[in-house]
Amino acid sequence: MPATTTTRPHVKDLVSLRRHLTALATLPMTPAPVISAFLDLRYPVDSQHSAFNQWFHAARATLNTAERPLFDAARADVETLLRQSWPESVNSVAVFARAGETPLLLALPFAAHMEMSFHTGPMPTIFPLVQLKDRFHRFVVAISSDDSSRIFEITLGAISEQILAVRPEMHQRVGREWTREHYNQRKREHDKRFLKDQVAILTSLMEKRGLNHLILAGNQRAVSALHAALPKDLQSRVADSVFRSPRGQDYSEVLEEAVSTFIEIEQNESRSTVQTLHERVRRNGLAVVGIHASREAMVNGAASELVISEELPEADREELVRMATTLELPVEVCEGDELLASHGGVGCLLRYRPFDL
């Protein structure tokens, strides 16, 4: 029975990513090993192919005789995708392959970057996708100038929606038709209308998507005017400002800086979540640390969020993020935290404290 391949130009829908994560986390196990390959397309194809083959031969030696033919068949499927040409907008690809009676071949292209790595086991490796989802998530960038504004929704590092707002045209008729005061008055009216249009687009987009992060970009005058025109609710969601204007119609550099800014914001929020975990542990509050306690909190339904370190051993990390994914719990990924490191690299924020914890 041939495997079914699923590919897309790039995954830019969080609902789609959640659906794939759930499917991978709950994939029924079979005797056939699963290959999970995360490709960084910044490297040449030959370098990726060489790295994959080197890993493959080392991993194959660890498998028993019955598993090796199935592993070889999955390898052939991955190699086919390694040689595939991807659009320029795709910067990384996650590939999952399994041979046997219930084959799997799934390719998930992304605009965001992922580190190249390869894994095999009875279940797919999903932590890199969980990390990607936690790191990039979704936000809005409004790039404003004196004459126009482009509003971008960025999801998983890719533009998922783009809306143009244009300043109303006003022909200058100073002299016989308009006095200078009349012209200035009309200009102020057009400026207000332009700002009102931008605010209406931002309000609709952010409410429709349930977004909490907005980055304003462009020249300082236009950014300041837009910020002042926002209602208090939207002002509270302005995460940062990027004072850089696009080069003509090329918005790529501004968007790249906005994405970098958002990643820094997400890292700060991750540190804030870890700090909350610290504070609750200090006062014996609604938090637990350690692999066993975190597993029990999720099994008992007490956990509200999994906080997990990148440094946690892969087997434990995969088990816990698989549980969290199945239970639809938020996952916060952190690195280099001493409290988590001293307690096995993982903790949970709790909704309530069960008696057995």
Stockholm file with secondary structure:
# STOCKHOLM 1.0

chainA/1-357         MPATTTTRPHVKDLVSLRRHLTALATLPMTPAPVISAFLDLRYPVDSQHSAFNQWFHAARATLNTAERPLFDAARADVETLLRQSWPESVNSVAVFARAGETPLLLALPFAAHMEMSFHTGPMPTIFPLVQLKDRFHRFVVAISSDDSSRIFEITLGAISEQILAVRPEMHQRVGREWTREHYNQRKREHDKRFLKDQVAILTSLMEKRGLNHLILAGNQRAVSALHAALPKDLQSRVADSVFRSPRGQDYSEVLEEAVSTFIEIEQNESRSTVQTLHERVRRNGLAVVGIHASREAMVNGAASELVISEELPEADREELVRMATTLELPVEVCEGDELLASHGGVGCLLRYRPFDL
#=GR chainA/1-357 SS CCCCEECCSCCCCHHHHHHHHHHHHTCCCCSSCEEEEEEETTSCHHHHHHHHHHHHHHHHTTSCTTTHHHHHHHHHHHHHHHTCCCCTTCCEEEEEEECSSSCEEEEEEESSCCCCEEEEESSCCCHHHHHHHHHHCEEEEEEECSSEEEEEEEETTEEEEEEEEECCCCCCCBTTTBCHHHHHHHHHHHHHHHHHHHHHHHHHHHHHHTCCCEEEEECHHHHHHHHHHSCHHHHTTEEEEECCCCBTTBCHHHHHHHHHHHHHHHHHHHHHHHHHHHHHHHTTCSEEESHHHHHHHHHTTCEEEEEEETTSCHHHHHHHHHHHHHTTCCEEEECSCHHHHHTTTEEEEESSCCTTC
#=GC SS_cons         CCCCEECCSCCCCHHHHHHHHHHHHTCCCCSSCEEEEEEETTSCHHHHHHHHHHHHHHHHTTSCTTTHHHHHHHHHHHHHHHTCCCCTTCCEEEEEEECSSSCEEEEEEESSCCCCEEEEESSCCCHHHHHHHHHHCEEEEEEECSSEEEEEEEETTEEEEEEEEECCCCCCCBTTTBCHHHHHHHHHHHHHHHHHHHHHHHHHHHHHHTCCCEEEEECHHHHHHHHHHSCHHHHTTEEEEECCCCBTTBCHHHHHHHHHHHHHHHHHHHHHHHHHHHHHHHTTCSEEESHHHHHHHHHTTCEEEEEEETTSCHHHHHHHHHHHHHTTCCEEEECSCHHHHHTTTEEEEESSCCTTC
//
